[in-house]
Amino acid sequence: MHLTRLALTDFRSYEAADLSLAPGVTTLLGANGQGKTNLVEAAAYVATLGSHRVAGDAPLVRSGAERAILRAAITSPERDSLVEIEINPGRANRARLNRVPVPRPRQVLGVLRTVLFAPEDLALVKGDPEQRRRYLDELLVASAPRYAAVRADYERVVRQRTTLLKSLRARPGGRGSGRSGRTRGDDRPRDGRPFDGRDDQEEGGEGMGLAGALDAWDEHLALKGAELLAGRIELTAALQPLVAKAYAEVSGEADEAAISYRQSGSGGKSGGRDGGAGGDGDPGRDGSAGRDGDAGGDGSAGRDGGVRGQSGAGGESGAGGMGGSGMAGNPVGREADRRVLADGLRAALARARPDELERGVCLVGPHRDELELRIGDLPARGYASHGESWSMALALRLAGYELLRAGGDDPVLILDDVFAELDSGRRERLAGLVGGAEQVLVTAAVPADVPGVLAGARFEVAAGVIVRA
């Protein structure tokens, strides 16, 4: 798979740009702030419907313009395709495939697949759990585009359930509202049960309706969450050996890298190495799903290695192969059990309900999970050196690349100003690992930063003007 043409209209700094591309390595050279990254950002947007630099679409539209338009011509062994995306901040985006409008933009996902390396990747290791969840969800969608709908459905459930929890919290007499006779320590009123919101059923029809609605949204979250969770666990199982291998190759060190997926509301994790925590899994201030996708959130997470059984959200999650998800590779040969995962989520929701009503946030589900990264016997976050952190970040991207290419065509590799961030050893090792890809797009401010093995077409970019070097 490779891009043959990329055209931009009113995207970022470009009023108009049209770039013809060929297989092999293409390097975009120019000083910082001249528009190199805007070009590769546009290519990645066509593949993912999101930017690696900003959360929303508004900054992507050139100042003074109402919308931006991206056009990408893609060649693969199966077919030639033209993807067109119209970015409309504040309104629904639109897309066309081979000049035919599609009902939803996400229907063009999978036509172009990219793996992007960028300076922002350091946040995969050093940043909040949201960054790692997003990494897994985007790779999951690239591997099996149907997960775009799964993810969007789950994020809608989380938003609706969070709104309901806030409503219950704010009601007169509701827990945490400041107007209730119950206090935080008053957890066993009347019948000795912990307060779970169902007491409101004795206080009138409105309470009965809200409590019943919360039960219904619990069930929706368990079912939708189990589907997303299963995909992440299966993805993690496939990634584990690839991450370990890539880390060894890019770092040149003996320490072993490992990843593991930890569910919120449980003391367990799926596969990988034992021990280590990677954060609290908090997706954001309001407890809603994070940021990407149709729902506008980033309920991400996921990862890991060996199979250990399938006890759902109450314990260690099983990891399975990728076959049932339509993804490449099946190192384990079985799927995560969606029914067991759903049962585990139901149990975790029941345990968390008093705290959720107290805080008015959704505390259980894949949007709270963590992808734990380890180097040797220590968590990468907080313990890894700068060089080790970069090696782990590169290993995650390289593992994603290997996973996608095992499922069919090589994805387009994008290296956005990455070489300037690396020492000479890692720079040369990374170049050796990616140089054989079908298409590689590189940006650099200093030509000498690009290793010689990545020779190919070169373009100079200055003030938004692109000229063949």
Long-range contacts (C-beta under 8 A, 24 or more apart in sequence): 1-74, 1-75, 1-76, 1-112, 1-113, 1-409, 1-410, 1-411, 1-412, 1-438, 1-439, 2-74, 2-75, 2-76, 2-412, 2-438, 2-439, 3-43, 3-72, 3-73, 3-74, 3-75, 3-112, 3-412, 3-439, 3-441, 4-73, 4-74, 4-75, 4-80, 5-71, 5-72, 5-73, 6-39, 6-42, 6-43, 6-70, 6-71, 6-72, 6-73, 7-70, 7-71, 7-72, 8-38, 8-39, 8-42, 8-68, 8-69, 8-70, 8-71, 9-68, 9-69, 9-70, 9-71, 10-61, 10-62, 10-65, 10-67, 10-68, 10-69, 11-38, 11-42, 11-60, 11-61, 11-62, 11-68, 11-69, 11-70, 11-87, 12-38, 12-41, 12-42, 12-59, 12-60, 12-62, 12-68, 13-38, 13-62, 13-464, 14-38, 14-62, 14-464, 15-62, 15-464, 17-464, 17-466, 19-459, 19-466, 21-439, 21-441, 22-457, 23-438, 23-439, 24-438, 24-439, 24-440, 24-456, 24-457, 25-435, 25-440, 25-442, 25-454, 25-455, 25-456, 25-457, 26-439, 26-440, 26-441, 26-442, 26-456, 26-457, 26-458, 26-459, 27-442, 27-443, 27-444, 27-447, 27-450, 27-454, 27-456, 27-457, 27-458, 27-459, 28-441, 28-442, 28-443, 28-444, 28-458, 28-459, 28-461, 28-466, 29-443, 29-444, 29-445, 29-447, 29-458, 29-459, 29-460, 29-461, 29-469, 30-445, 30-460, 30-461, 30-462, 31-445, 31-462, 32-445, 34-461, 34-462, 34-463, 34-464, 35-461, 35-463, 35-464, 35-466, 36-416, 36-417, 36-443, 36-444, 36-445, 36-461, 37-416, 37-417, 37-443, 39-443, 39-461, 39-466, 40-116, 40-414, 40-416, 40-441, 40-443, 41-416, 42-70, 43-72, 43-112, 43-114, 43-412, 43-414, 43-441, 44-114, 44-116, 44-414, 45-70, 45-85, 45-87, 46-70, 46-72, 46-83, 46-85, 46-108, 46-112, 47-109, 47-112, 47-113, 47-114, 47-142, 47-411, 47-412, 48-109, 48-114, 48-138, 48-141, 48-142, 49-85, 49-93, 49-105, 49-106, 49-108, 49-109, 49-293, 50-138, 50-292, 50-293, 52-116, 52-118, 52-120, 53-118, 53-120, 55-291, 56-89, 57-87, 57-88, 57-89, 57-93, 58-89, 58-90, 60-87, 60-89, 61-87, 61-89, 72-112, 74-111, 74-112, 76-409, 77-409, 81-111, 81-112, 83-108, 83-111, 83-112, 104-294, 105-294, 106-145, 106-148, 106-149, 106-152, 106-293, 106-294, 109-141, 109-142, 109-145, 109-148, 110-142, 110-145, 112-412, 113-142, 113-404, 113-409, 113-411, 113-412, 114-411, 114-412, 114-413, 114-414, 115-397, 115-400, 115-401, 115-404, 115-411, 115-412, 115-413, 115-414, 116-397, 116-414, 116-416, 117-394, 117-397, 117-413, 117-414, 117-415, 117-416, 117-418, 118-414, 118-416, 118-417, 118-418, 119-416, 119-417, 119-418, 119-421, 121-393, 121-394, 121-396, 121-397, 121-418, 122-389, 122-390, 122-393, 122-421, 124-373, 124-392, 124-393, 124-396, 125-373, 125-380, 125-381, 125-384, 125-389, 125-392, 125-393, 126-381, 126-389, 128-279, 128-282, 129-278, 129-279, 129-280, 129-281, 129-282, 129-283, 129-301, 129-369, 129-370, 129-371, 130-283, 130-284, 130-290, 130-291, 130-298, 130-300, 132-278, 132-300, 132-301, 132-303, 132-370, 132-371, 132-373, 133-283, 133-290, 133-298, 133-299, 133-300, 133-301, 133-302, 133-366, 133-367, 133-369, 133-370, 133-371, 134-290, 134-291, 134-292, 134-298, 134-300, 135-300, 135-371, 135-396, 135-400, 136-232, 136-235, 136-236, 136-300, 136-301, 136-302, 136-303, 136-371, 137-228, 137-232, 137-292, 137-293, 137-298, 137-299, 137-300, 137-301, 137-302, 138-292, 138-300, 139-235, 139-239, 139-400, 139-403, 139-404, 140-231, 140-232, 140-235, 140-302, 140-325, 140-327, 141-293, 142-400, 142-404, 142-411, 143-235, 143-322, 143-325, 143-326, 143-327, 143-328, 143-403, 143-404, 143-407, 144-231, 144-325, 144-326, 144-327, 146-326, 147-228, 147-231, 147-325, 148-293, 148-294, 149-294, 150-224, 150-227, 150-228, 150-231, 151-228, 151-293, 151-295, 151-299, 152-293, 152-294, 152-295, 153-224, 154-221, 154-224, 154-225, 154-227, 154-228, 154-289, 154-295, 154-299, 154-365, 154-366, 154-367, 155-288, 155-289, 155-293, 155-294, 155-295, 155-296, 155-297, 155-299, 155-367, 156-295, 157-217, 157-220, 157-221, 157-224, 157-225, 158-221, 158-288, 158-289, 158-297, 158-299, 158-362, 158-365, 158-367, 159-288, 159-289, 159-295, 159-297, 160-217, 161-214, 161-217, 161-218, 161-220, 161-221, 161-362, 162-286, 162-287, 162-288, 162-360, 162-361, 162-362, 164-210, 164-213, 164-214, 164-217, 165-214, 165-356, 165-357, 165-359, 165-360, 165-361, 165-362, 166-360, 166-361, 167-210, 168-197, 168-200, 168-210, 168-211, 168-214, 168-357, 168-360, 169-357, 169-358, 169-359, 169-360, 170-360, 171-200, 171-207, 171-210, 173-200, 173-203, 174-200, 174-357, 175-354, 175-357, 175-358, 176-357, 176-358, 176-359, 176-360, 184-358, 187-354, 194-354, 195-354, 195-357, 196-350, 196-353, 196-354, 196-357, 197-353, 197-357, 214-353, 218-346, 218-349, 218-350, 219-346, 221-345, 221-349, 221-362, 221-364, 221-365, 222-342, 222-343, 222-345, 222-346, 222-349, 223-342, 225-341, 225-342, 225-345, 225-365, 225-366, 226-338, 226-339, 226-341, 226-342, 226-345, 227-338, 228-299, 228-366, 229-263, 229-313, 229-317, 229-336, 229-341, 229-345, 229-366, 229-369, 230-320, 230-324, 230-325, 230-335, 230-336, 230-337, 230-338, 230-341, 231-302, 231-325, 232-261, 232-301, 232-302, 232-303, 232-366, 232-369, 233-261, 233-270, 233-302, 233-304, 233-317, 233-318, 233-319, 233-320, 233-336, 233-341, 234-319, 234-320, 234-321, 234-322, 234-324, 234-325, 234-327, 234-335, 234-336, 235-302, 235-303, 235-322, 235-325, 235-327, 235-403, 236-260, 236-261, 236-270, 236-271, 236-272, 236-302, 236-303, 236-304, 236-305, 236-319, 236-371, 237-270, 237-271, 237-304, 237-305, 237-306, 237-307, 237-319, 237-320, 237-321, 237-322, 237-331, 237-332, 238-321, 238-322, 238-327, 238-328, 238-329, 238-330, 238-331, 238-403, 239-303, 239-304, 239-396, 239-399, 239-400, 239-403, 240-271, 240-272, 240-303, 240-304, 240-305, 240-306, 241-305, 241-331, 242-398, 242-399, 242-402, 242-403, 243-395, 243-396, 243-399, 244-395, 245-399, 246-394, 246-395, 246-396, 246-398, 246-399, 246-402, 246-433, 247-375, 247-391, 247-392, 247-395, 249-398, 249-429, 249-433, 250-391, 250-394, 250-395, 250-398, 250-426, 250-429, 250-430, 250-433, 251-387, 251-388, 251-391, 251-395, 251-426, 252-425, 252-426, 252-429, 253-388, 253-391, 255-375, 255-376, 255-388, 256-375, 256-376, 257-373, 257-374, 257-375, 257-380, 257-391, 257-392, 257-395, 258-305, 258-373, 258-374, 259-303, 259-304, 259-305, 259-371, 259-372, 259-373, 259-374, 259-396, 260-303, 260-304, 260-305, 260-371, 260-372, 260-374, 261-301, 261-302, 261-303, 261-304, 261-317, 261-319, 261-369, 261-370, 261-371, 261-372, 262-369, 262-370, 262-371, 262-372, 263-313, 263-317, 263-344, 263-348, 263-366, 263-369, 264-313, 264-348, 264-363, 264-364, 264-365, 264-366, 264-368, 264-369, 264-370, 265-313, 265-314, 265-345, 265-348, 265-349, 265-351, 265-352, 265-363, 265-364, 265-368, 266-312, 266-313, 266-314, 266-315, 266-316, 266-317, 266-344, 266-348, 267-315, 268-311, 268-314, 268-315, 268-316, 268-317, 269-304, 269-316, 269-317, 269-372, 270-303, 270-304, 270-308, 270-316, 270-317, 270-318, 270-319, 271-304, 271-305, 271-306, 271-307, 271-308, 271-319, 272-303, 272-304, 272-305, 272-306, 272-372, 272-374, 273-374, 275-374, 275-377, 276-372, 276-374, 276-378, 276-379, 277-370, 277-372, 277-379, 278-370, 278-371, 278-372, 278-373, 278-379, 278-381, 279-370, 279-381, 280-370, 281-368, 281-369, 281-370, 282-368, 283-367, 283-368, 286-361, 287-359, 287-360, 287-361, 287-362, 287-363, 287-368, 288-361, 288-362, 288-367, 289-367, 290-367, 297-367, 298-367, 299-365, 299-366, 299-367, 300-366, 300-367, 301-366, 301-367, 301-369, 301-370, 301-371, 302-366, 302-369, 302-371, 303-371, 303-372, 304-371, 306-332, 307-332, 307-334, 310-336, 310-337, 310-340, 310-341, 311-340, 311-344, 312-340, 312-341, 312-342, 312-343, 312-344, 312-345, 312-347, 313-341, 313-344, 313-345, 313-347, 313-348, 313-364, 314-344, 314-347, 314-348, 315-344, 317-341, 317-344, 327-403, 327-407, 328-403, 328-404, 328-406, 328-407, 328-408, 329-403, 329-406, 329-407, 387-423, 387-426, 390-421, 390-422, 390-426, 391-426, 394-418, 394-426, 394-430, 398-433, 398-434, 401-434, 401-437, 409-438, 410-437, 410-438, 410-439, 412-437, 412-438, 412-439, 412-440, 412-441, 413-437, 413-439, 413-440, 413-441, 414-440, 414-441, 415-440, 415-441, 415-442, 415-443, 416-443, 417-443, 417-444, 417-445, 419-444, 419-449, 419-450, 419-451, 420-444, 420-445, 420-446, 420-449, 427-451, 428-453
